[in-house]
Amino acid sequence: MNPVSRVLIVSSDAPWLAEVVAGLQQAAASLDNPFGLCADGVAGCREAERRVLADGEVQIVLIDKGLREHGEPQPAVALANRINQLRPELSLYILLQDDDEKLLMEELASHAIDGYFYRDEHDVSGWFRILSAEMGEKAATPFYDRLKQYVAMAKDSWHTPGHSGGDSLKGSPWVGDFYDFVGEEMLRADLSVSVPMLDSLLHPTGVIAEAQRLAAKAFGARKTYFATNGTSTSNKVIFQTLLAPGDKLLLDRNCHKSVHHGVILSGARPVYLDSSLNRHYGIFGPVPKQVIFDAIAANLDARVLILTSCTYDGLRYDLAPIIAAAHTAGIKVIVDEAWYGHARFHPAFRPTALEAGADYVTQSTHKVLSAFSQASMIHVNDPGFDEHLFRENFNMHTSTSPQYNLIASLDVARKQAVTEGYRLLDRALRLAQELRGKIGSTGAFRVLELDDLLPDSMRGEGVQLDPTKITVDIAQSGYSSDELRHALFERFNIQIEKSTFNTITLLLTLGTTRSKVSRLFDALLRLAKEQRTPRQYHRLPEIPGFSRLACLPRDAFYESGERLPLLDDDGLPNAALCGRVCCDQIVPYPPGIPVLVPGQVIEAPILAYLARLLKTQKSIEMHGLAEEGEYCVRVLRADELAAVPSAAWFN
C-alpha cells in the first residue's frame, strides 16, 4: 500500500491557485514521488481549517501571504497559527511576494512556519522537490533504517547476544519452535553495543541521536530521550536528576508506584497530596487545584511537583494554571503522561503537558502508540536542564545492553504518529463514540461519562476525559468484575484493560478497528440477554488520609526493621502496630494508592482499613505486605528509629 501525502494550497487568487495545483500535480506525475505527494487547493481560511480536520492525509499546507479574508487583518498569519494549534505535526510553508512579508511572518508566526516560497518564481517543480524532501525528513526512521541495513549485511556474529542472531535456536528439536514463533528478522535484529554503526543509547552521537531529535520535534520538546526500561525507570531518572537527598517535592499520592520508589532512591522529602475520590465507584481522580495551590504556598522551598495526567481512568488536569503557579514559586513540574502519549496528534486531546508548560514529561509510548512494551520516552523542556547530570542518572538506570528492537519501535512509532496519527486517532475517537452508544443500548452495561467519574470536589476544575478510555458500570449486568473478565476471555476471546469492583475499563488505540468494536458489542449484548439479577454496588472502604512521616522514606526503607503481623490472634487489627514506623510501601490494588509509605507512622484507621480490605475484598492484591503464613508489616525497631534523622522538620 502506497502512502498519500496531500499538499493543501490556500489562496484567494483563483487563477494563480489553479496554476500552482496543476503544476504540483504534473510534477507529482513526472518526478520521483515516493511519498505520494498530490495537490489540492482551497480559497479561504474556514475551508482550509475544515480540510485539515477532515482529511488525515493532508501533510503539508502552503498559505498565500496575499490571502484575503473579510474582517481579518492578517489572515495568512492567523491561519498559520490556527493550523499549528490544530495539527502541529503538519508542515507549513508561506508563499511570499517580497522579503518585507517574510519579516512580518517571522515576527508573528515563526514558531509555526517550516519554510517559504516566493509565489512569482514559477518554479513549481523546485517546490515539489523541496516538499518531497520535507516529507522524507518527517518519514525518516534513522535508527530503524540502519538496523535493517545491518541485518541485511548478514555479518557473522562473534559477539553478544549468545543466541548469535538466532543460530543457537534454529533447527533445535527442543527450542526451534521459539525461533519460528519470534521470527528470523527479530532475532537477527537482536544485537548489542558491539555494533558501532548502530550507535549507543548510553552515549548517542549517530542514528539514535538523530531519531531522538526527530522525536523531540514531533512531540514539541527541546530534548527527547528513548528509554527501554519503561516509564517506571524514566520517572526515577528524572527524580535523581532534580532531587538531592533532603530536597522537598510535592506529589500526588495516587502517582504510579515508580514515583514513590523514586522518592526512596532520591532521598527526597515528600509532601503527599491526597487525591480526590469518587466514592460510588471507588475511582481516584486528580488532586483538587486548591489543594495543590495551598501545598505550593506552604512549601515554597519545594523543588519539584509531580502529577499524573491523564490518570489510568482517563481523567486529565487543567494543567496550565497549576504549572504557572508552580513556576512562579520556582518549582519544576514533572508530568507522568504514561497514558497520554498520543495527545499531541489530535486537537481533541490537547493541550499536552509540554504545551501547558511542564518541564519534564514521561510517556509510555508502548501503551497508546505503536512501540513495543517497555519502550518509553522522556521529554525535556526545562530551560535550566543539566544534560550532563541527566545523562549520568540515565546511564545509572539503563542497561548497557539495551534491546535494539525496542529502540527501532520508538523510531517507527514516532514516524507513524506524525504521518498518520491524526487519521488513526480520529478513527479511534469515532469508534469510541460509537462503542459508547452500543454499550448503553445493551440495557445491562453503562459507560461512565465525565460527570459520572468526577468526584464532587472536582466539579468546575476544568478536568477533562480522554474519550479513548471507556469505563463501564457493570452492576446492572449481574456479573462481578472477575466473572465478566472471565466470560469475555473464555467465551468471546476478549481481553480487557482492567477492572474495579463495579467497573471494567476498555482502551481504544491506533490499533482499534470496527471489527473489534463489533465483536465486543456482540459479546456484551449476549451477556446482557442472560438477564441476571443486578448486583449491589460494592464500595471500597474509604482510604484514610495521610498520617505523618517520622523520617525520610529512604532512611526507613534501608533499615532491616522487624516484621509484625497485621492481624492479632483474634483476627483484629494488631494494636502493637499503632505508632510504629513502616519500612515498606503498602499498596492495595486496586486502587493502587499507597496506604503506607516508608517512614510513615501507622495509625489505627490505617490498620482498620487494611484489615477490612483483607476480609471483604478477597480478590484484592496487597503489595508490600510480607507473607509468612500471615500478612506482616515491616516496621522500624526502636533502636533504628532512634538512629535515623527525625522528620520533625516536615510535620
SELUM-385309 format. One record per residue (C-alpha): x, y, z; residue in three letters. Coordinates in steps of 0.02 Angstrom, whole numbers. Example, Ala and Ser with C-alpha at 12.3 -4.5 7.8 and 13.67 -1.06 7.14 Angstrom:
2
        x        y        z   res
      615     -225      390   ALA
      684      -53      357   SER
END
This chain:
651
        x        y        z   res
        0        0        0   MET
       74      166      -54   ASN
       59      320       58   PRO
      -35      477        9   VAL
       33      647       61   SER
      -85      788       17   ARG
      -18      964       -9   VAL
     -155     1091       27   LEU
     -131     1263      -54   ILE
     -233     1407       17   VAL
     -256     1563      -89   SER
     -395     1683     -137   SER
     -310     1712     -306   ASP
     -408     1582     -405   ALA
     -307     1584     -570   PRO
     -141     1575     -479   TRP
     -207     1438     -363   LEU
     -264     1332     -510   ALA
      -94     1355     -594   GLU
        3     1300     -439   VAL
     -109     1149     -407   VAL
      -91     1094     -588   ALA
       97     1120     -583   GLY
      119     1017     -425   LEU
        9      879     -494   GLN
      112      875     -653   GLN
      273      866     -550   ALA
      199      725     -447   ALA
      165      627     -605   ALA
      333      658     -688   SER
      457      660     -544   LEU
      507      530     -415   ASP
      366      530     -288   ASN
      396      400     -151   PRO
      277      482      -26   PHE
      129      501     -143   GLY
      125      690     -145   LEU
      -30      763     -227   CYS
     -100      939     -226   ALA
     -268     1019     -192   ASP
     -322     1198     -168   GLY
     -447     1296      -63   VAL
     -492     1480      -69   ALA
     -517     1530      113   GLY
     -469     1505      295   CYS
     -626     1416      352   ARG
     -618     1291      210   GLU
     -432     1263      245   ALA
     -466     1226      429   GLU
     -610     1111      382   ARG
     -500     1013      262   ARG
     -358     1000      388   VAL
     -478      924      515   LEU
     -573      816      392   ALA
     -428      745      292   ASP
     -295      646      386   GLY
     -191      632      227   GLU
     -152      818      225   VAL
       33      827      268   GLN
       86      999      205   ILE
       -4     1166      193   VAL
       52     1309       80   LEU
      -26     1476      128   ILE
      -26     1626       10   ASP
       31     1779      108   LYS
      -87     1880       -1   GLY
     -236     1780       62   LEU
     -389     1891       86   ARG
     -519     1858      221   GLU
     -661     1976      266   HIS
     -631     2060      435   GLY
     -459     1980      460   GLU
     -308     2100      450   PRO
     -176     1963      433   GLN
     -270     1807      375   PRO
     -113     1710      324   ALA
      -37     1736      497   VAL
     -199     1690      586   ALA
     -221     1534      479   LEU
      -42     1476      506   ALA
      -59     1493      694   ASN
     -229     1410      695   ARG
     -170     1260      592   ILE
      -19     1244      705   ASN
     -135     1239      855   GLN
     -246     1108      774   LEU
     -114      995      699   ARG
       64     1043      746   PRO
      135      893      653   GLU
       90      972      484   LEU
      224     1062      384   SER
      177     1243      346   LEU
      250     1349      205   TYR
      210     1530      165   ILE
      205     1596      -14   LEU
      278     1773      -14   LEU
      288     1922     -130   GLN
      443     2000      -53   ASP
      563     1997       96   ASP
      463     2125      193   ASP
      322     1999      205   GLU
      445     1870      269   LYS
      500     1984      410   LEU
      318     2007      461   LEU
      285     1821      459   MET
      442     1787      561   GLU
      383     1912      690   GLU
      205     1848      704   LEU
      211     1662      667   ALA
      390     1598      657   SER
      355     1454      777   HIS
      226     1383      658   ALA
      316     1400      491   ILE
      436     1275      414   ASP
      485     1372      259   GLY
      446     1500      123   TYR
      424     1509      -65   PHE
      412     1663     -174   TYR
      248     1648     -268   ARG
      308     1734     -427   ASP
      459     1620     -455   GLU
      352     1495     -552   HIS
      469     1354     -501   ASP
      334     1229     -454   VAL
      446     1079     -492   SER
      576     1150     -373   GLY
      443     1174     -241   TRP
      389      994     -265   PHE
      566      930     -236   ARG
      580     1032      -76   ILE
      412      970      -13   LEU
      461      791      -54   SER
      621      815       45   ALA
      516      885      189   GLU
      412      727      188   MET
      571      625      179   GLY
      634      701      341   GLU
      465      680      426   LYS
      452      498      370   ALA
      633      456      410   ALA
      671      320      535   THR
      860      337      551   PRO
      887      202      681   PHE
      764       76      608   TYR
      836      102      433   ASP
     1014       73      496   ARG
      959      -81      592   LEU
      879     -154      435   LYS
     1035     -111      337   GLN
     1147     -201      461   TYR
     1037     -356      466   VAL
     1039     -362      275   ALA
     1230     -364      278   MET
     1220     -538      355   ALA
     1379     -518      458   LYS
     1444     -669      552   ASP
     1418     -640      738   SER
     1568     -662      853   TRP
     1489     -554      989   HIS
     1341     -547     1107   THR
     1199     -595     1120   PRO
     1232     -779     1142   GLY
     1095     -840     1025   HIS
     1202     -767      884   SER
     1061     -699      778   GLY
      952     -849      819   GLY
     1078     -980      761   ASP
     1078    -1065      931   SER
      890    -1089      916   LEU
      869    -1126      732   LYS
      836    -1309      695   GLY
      840    -1360      878   SER
      723    -1507      918   PRO
      695    -1428     1089   TRP
      680    -1241     1061   VAL
      667    -1222      873   GLY
      484    -1178      893   ASP
      537    -1017      980   PHE
      640     -970      827   TYR
      487     -998      717   ASP
      372     -905      836   PHE
      480     -749      856   VAL
      542     -743      678   GLY
      712     -735      595   GLU
      716     -546      568   GLU
      676     -509      750   MET
      817     -622      809   LEU
      942     -555      681   ARG
      900     -380      740   ALA
      931     -425      923   ASP
     1106     -354      927   LEU
     1220     -269     1052   SER
     1333     -119     1078   VAL
     1468     -220      991   SER
     1399     -148      827   VAL
     1461       33      818   PRO
     1359       80      663   MET
     1200       62      768   LEU
     1255      198      891   ASP
     1245      187     1081   SER
     1090      225     1184   LEU
     1202      274     1330   LEU
     1305      398     1227   HIS
     1212      429     1063   PRO
     1302      526      927   THR
     1234      444      770   GLY
     1069      367      715   VAL
      996      357      892   ILE
     1035      541      919   ALA
      952      582      753   GLU
      799      478      796   ALA
      784      567      964   GLN
      798      737      878   ARG
      653      692      764   LEU
      552      633      914   ALA
      583      798     1005   ALA
      519      895      855   LYS
      366      782      841   ALA
      316      794     1024   PHE
      359      977     1049   GLY
      509      954     1164   ALA
      680     1035     1171   ARG
      758      864     1203   LYS
      690      687     1194   THR
      770      528     1259   TYR
      723      349     1217   PHE
      701      234     1367   ALA
      696       45     1356   THR
      652       16     1540   ASN
      478       92     1532   GLY
      409      249     1610   THR
      440      175     1782   SER
      627      195     1760   THR
      605      360     1668   SER
      521      436     1821   ASN
      663      378     1933   LYS
      794      452     1816   VAL
      711      623     1822   ILE
      693      615     2012   PHE
      878      580     2034   GLN
      920      720     1914   THR
      817      853     2002   LEU
      820      798     2184   LEU
      964      779     2305   ALA
      942      694     2474   PRO
      834      804     2585   GLY
      758      906     2442   ASP
      571      931     2456   LYS
      444      880     2324   LEU
      255      886     2307   LEU
      171      732     2237   LEU
        1      660     2206   ASP
      -25      513     2324   ARG
     -106      424     2176   ASN
       54      431     2072   CYS
      121      271     1997   HIS
      221      165     2118   LYS
      379      207     2021   SER
      362      386     2083   VAL
      357      326     2263   HIS
      507      215     2227   HIS
      593      370     2158   GLY
      563      457     2324   VAL
      656      316     2411   ILE
      801      314     2289   LEU
      824      503     2285   SER
      815      527     2474   GLY
      691      668     2447   ALA
      570      741     2574   ARG
      395      709     2504   PRO
      237      809     2535   VAL
       95      691     2490   TYR
      -63      767     2414   LEU
     -223      667     2439   ASP
     -315      626     2277   SER
     -499      658     2250   SER
     -611      505     2267   LEU
     -771      452     2180   ASN
     -842      350     2324   ARG
     -981      272     2222   HIS
     -863      186     2100   TYR
     -703      183     2202   GLY
     -612      285     2069   ILE
     -474      404     2120   PHE
     -456      563     2020   GLY
     -341      713     2012   PRO
     -289      817     2161   VAL
     -403      971     2178   PRO
     -321     1131     2117   LYS
     -339     1219     2283   GLN
     -252     1077     2373   VAL
     -106     1097     2251   ILE
     -105     1286     2265   PHE
     -108     1276     2455   ASP
       34     1149     2454   ALA
      138     1262     2342   ILE
      107     1412     2456   ALA
      151     1311     2611   ALA
      309     1235     2534   ASN
      397     1372     2439   LEU
      560     1278     2467   ASP
      498     1129     2364   ALA
      600     1091     2209   ARG
      479      979     2113   VAL
      294      948     2087   LEU
      243      786     2000   ILE
       68      746     1938   LEU
      -12      608     1833   THR
     -112      669     1684   SER
     -209      580     1621   CYS
     -249      451     1753   THR
     -275      267     1715   TYR
     -461      305     1700   ASP
     -432      448     1577   GLY
     -453      600     1690   LEU
     -334      742     1649   ARG
     -292      903     1738   TYR
     -314     1080     1679   ASP
     -126     1091     1691   LEU
      -83     1268     1633   ALA
     -135     1364     1791   PRO
      -57     1231     1904   ILE
      108     1236     1811   ILE
      107     1426     1809   ALA
       83     1430     1998   ALA
      225     1307     2024   ALA
      342     1404     1910   HIS
      301     1566     2000   THR
      365     1481     2158   ALA
      521     1417     2069   GLY
      460     1236     2070   ILE
      497     1119     1923   LYS
      349     1019     1858   VAL
      356      837     1804   ILE
      201      761     1722   VAL
      182      574     1706   ASP
       93      558     1539   GLU
      114      370     1530   ALA
      -66      350     1469   TRP
      -69      506     1360   TYR
       74      493     1236   GLY
      -45      509     1088   HIS
     -115      679     1139   ALA
       -1      787     1030   ARG
      -75      717      870   PHE
     -259      764      882   HIS
     -339      927      942   PRO
     -469      831     1043   ALA
     -332      783     1167   PHE
     -232      942     1178   ARG
     -152     1037     1260   PRO
      -18      913     1309   THR
       82      934     1468   ALA
      227     1007     1369   LEU
      111     1131     1286   GLU
       45     1178     1458   ALA
      222     1219     1515   GLY
      285     1060     1600   ALA
      474     1047     1622   ASP
      483      857     1608   TYR
      361      732     1536   VAL
      371      543     1535   THR
      268      442     1412   GLN
      238      256     1391   SER
      247      258     1202   THR
      205       73     1206   HIS
       38      100     1295   LYS
      -56      203     1168   VAL
       57      217     1014   LEU
      141       78      915   SER
      302       48     1010   ALA
      348     -117     1092   PHE
      316     -147     1277   SER
      442      -59     1390   GLN
      480       71     1254   ALA
      455      245     1325   SER
      511      424     1300   MET
      571      563     1414   ILE
      535      739     1350   HIS
      626      890     1421   VAL
      578     1074     1408   ASN
      666     1134     1566   ASP
      763     1294     1524   PRO
      886     1252     1663   GLY
      912     1072     1606   PHE
     1080      997     1659   ASP
     1107      871     1521   GLU
     1269      801     1594   HIS
     1188      763     1761   LEU
     1036      690     1674   PHE
     1146      578     1567   ARG
     1238      513     1719   GLU
     1074      466     1802   ASN
     1003      396     1641   PHE
     1154      283     1620   ASN
     1143      228     1801   MET
      972      151     1766   HIS
      991       96     1586   THR
     1059      -72     1534   SER
     1224      -69     1440   THR
     1142     -199     1327   SER
      979     -113     1275   PRO
      856     -203     1163   GLN
      881     -128      990   TYR
      710     -187      930   ASN
      634      -76     1065   LEU
      732       74     1002   ILE
      678       37      824   ALA
      496       28      880   SER
      509      202      957   LEU
      578      268      794   ASP
      435      188      697   VAL
      302      242      822   ALA
      358      423      804   ARG
      352      411      614   LYS
      176      341      619   GLN
      118      473      743   ALA
      173      619      632   VAL
      117      545      466   THR
      -47      459      507   GLU
      -76      483      693   GLY
     -212      611      664   TYR
     -308      498      547   ARG
     -295      345      659   LEU
     -338      443      816   LEU
     -486      520      727   ASP
     -545      343      688   ARG
     -518      291      869   ALA
     -624      439      928   LEU
     -765      395      809   ARG
     -759      213      864   LEU
     -758      266     1047   ALA
     -915      369     1020   GLN
     -996      225      926   GLU
     -948      100     1060   LEU
    -1017      210     1198   ARG
    -1187      210     1113   GLY
    -1184       23     1080   LYS
    -1138      -20     1259   ILE
    -1278       91     1325   GLY
    -1404        5     1212   SER
    -1375     -164     1298   THR
    -1477     -109     1449   GLY
    -1360     -201     1567   ALA
    -1198     -103     1542   PHE
    -1174       86     1551   ARG
    -1025      192     1501   VAL
     -973      317     1634   LEU
     -951      491     1565   GLU
     -852      633     1642   LEU
     -990      686     1760   ASP
    -1006      507     1823   ASP
     -819      487     1852   LEU
     -783      656     1933   LEU
     -789      665     2122   PRO
     -896      809     2186   ASP
     -740      900     2244   SER
     -677      912     2064   MET
     -828      995     1982   ARG
     -780     1157     1896   GLY
     -594     1114     1900   GLU
     -575     1104     1711   GLY
     -540      916     1718   VAL
     -570      829     1551   GLN
     -591      648     1499   LEU
     -489      555     1368   ASP
     -630      478     1263   PRO
     -521      330     1213   THR
     -527      263     1390   LYS
     -700      190     1421   ILE
     -755      144     1597   THR
     -910       34     1602   VAL
    -1028       16     1751   ASP
    -1068     -170     1757   ILE
    -1179     -180     1912   ALA
    -1343     -199     1817   GLN
    -1275     -348     1719   SER
    -1274     -460     1872   GLY
    -1090     -504     1841   TYR
     -949     -468     1959   SER
     -796     -394     1875   SER
     -700     -557     1895   ASP
     -843     -656     1819   GLU
     -860     -534     1675   LEU
     -675     -535     1636   ARG
     -677     -725     1636   HIS
     -831     -734     1523   ALA
     -761     -609     1398   LEU
     -595     -701     1393   PHE
     -655     -881     1388   GLU
     -815     -866     1289   ARG
     -780     -720     1172   PHE
     -589     -711     1158   ASN
     -585     -533     1225   ILE
     -455     -466     1347   GLN
     -496     -301     1433   ILE
     -376     -174     1510   GLU
     -426     -176     1693   LYS
     -571     -188     1816   SER
     -628     -125     1985   THR
     -767     -199     2089   PHE
     -906     -112     1992   ASN
     -822      -69     1826   THR
     -716     -128     1682   ILE
     -602      -17     1578   THR
     -580      -29     1389   LEU
     -434       54     1299   LEU
     -451      112     1120   LEU
     -289      145     1025   THR
     -222      170      849   LEU
     -250      -17      826   GLY
     -435      -19      869   THR
     -544      -73      722   THR
     -730      -75      685   ARG
     -723     -266      684   SER
     -657     -267      862   LYS
     -794     -146      914   VAL
     -924     -258      833   SER
     -860     -414      921   ARG
     -856     -328     1090   LEU
    -1032     -261     1069   PHE
    -1095     -432     1017   ASP
    -1015     -510     1173   ALA
    -1090     -381     1292   LEU
    -1260     -394     1208   LEU
    -1261     -583     1228   ARG
    -1212     -568     1411   LEU
    -1345     -436     1440   ALA
    -1479     -551     1369   LYS
    -1444     -676     1509   GLU
    -1538     -553     1622   GLN
    -1450     -593     1783   ARG
    -1509     -511     1942   THR
    -1420     -343     1963   PRO
    -1287     -340     2096   ARG
    -1270     -220     2240   GLN
    -1137      -90     2216   TYR
     -978     -137     2308   HIS
     -892       10     2386   ARG
     -713       11     2438   LEU
     -680       61     2618   PRO
     -625      242     2613   GLU
     -437      258     2613   ILE
     -376      351     2769   PRO
     -293      518     2748   GLY
     -104      526     2755   PHE
      -42      522     2936   SER
      136      589     2951   ARG
      317      546     2919   LEU
      434      503     3060   ALA
      586      501     2946   CYS
      635      506     2764   LEU
      563      362     2662   PRO
      739      313     2608   ARG
      800      301     2788   ASP
      657      186     2839   ALA
      667       77     2684   PHE
      851       36     2703   TYR
      841      -17     2884   GLU
      817     -202     2924   SER
      665     -175     3034   GLY
      559     -311     3110   GLU
      401     -395     3048   ARG
      242     -389     3148   LEU
       78     -473     3098   PRO
      -57     -359     3028   LEU
     -192     -452     3125   LEU
     -187     -519     3302   ASP
     -238     -693     3358   ASP
     -421     -642     3357   ASP
     -412     -579     3177   GLY
     -420     -398     3232   LEU
     -300     -257     3185   PRO
     -140     -284     3283   ASN
     -134     -144     3412   ALA
       53     -170     3429   ALA
       75      -86     3259   LEU
       -4       79     3312   CYS
      128      215     3321   GLY
      260      110     3234   ARG
      350      171     3079   VAL
      325       74     2917   CYS
      477       21     2813   CYS
      388      -28     2652   ASP
      262       41     2529   GLN
       96      -49     2558   ILE
      -20      -34     2410   VAL
     -190     -120     2392   PRO
     -227     -148     2207   TYR
     -350      -89     2153   PRO
     -349       59     2177   PRO
     -158       64     2181   GLY
     -135      208     2304   ILE
       -7      181     2442   PRO
      -93      167     2610   VAL
       78      170     2692   LEU
      246      230     2627   VAL
      416      202     2706   PRO
      440      318     2854   GLY
      253      341     2884   GLN
      180      323     3058   VAL
       49      185     3069   ILE
     -116      239     3148   GLU
     -272      142     3199   ALA
     -381      197     3050   PRO
     -247      134     2930   ILE
     -242      -37     3014   LEU
     -432      -46     3015   ALA
     -435       -4     2828   TYR
     -309     -140     2783   LEU
     -396     -269     2893   ALA
     -565     -231     2815   ARG
     -495     -246     2639   LEU
     -422     -418     2679   LEU
     -588     -479     2748   LYS
     -710     -406     2622   THR
     -612     -394     2458   GLN
     -541     -566     2427   LYS
     -477     -531     2252   SER
     -376     -378     2301   ILE
     -187     -383     2289   GLU
      -90     -318     2439   MET
       78     -259     2376   HIS
      212     -230     2509   GLY
      149     -344     2647   LEU
      266     -485     2692   ALA
      183     -656     2682   GLU
      248     -781     2809   GLU
       95     -888     2837   GLY
        8     -724     2879   GLU
       19     -545     2822   TYR
      157     -449     2911   CYS
      211     -267     2910   VAL
      396     -222     2915   ARG
      423      -82     3041   VAL
      573        6     3115   LEU
      642      -63     3278   ARG
      655       61     3421   ALA
      844       72     3406   ASP
      833      103     3218   GLU
      705      241     3241   LEU
      816      324     3370   ALA
      963      318     3250   ALA
      882      389     3092   VAL
      864      578     3071   PRO
      695      640     3129   SER
      564      708     3012   ALA
      505      836     3139   ALA
      554      971     3015   TRP
      424      900     2899   PHE
      266      892     3003   ASN
END
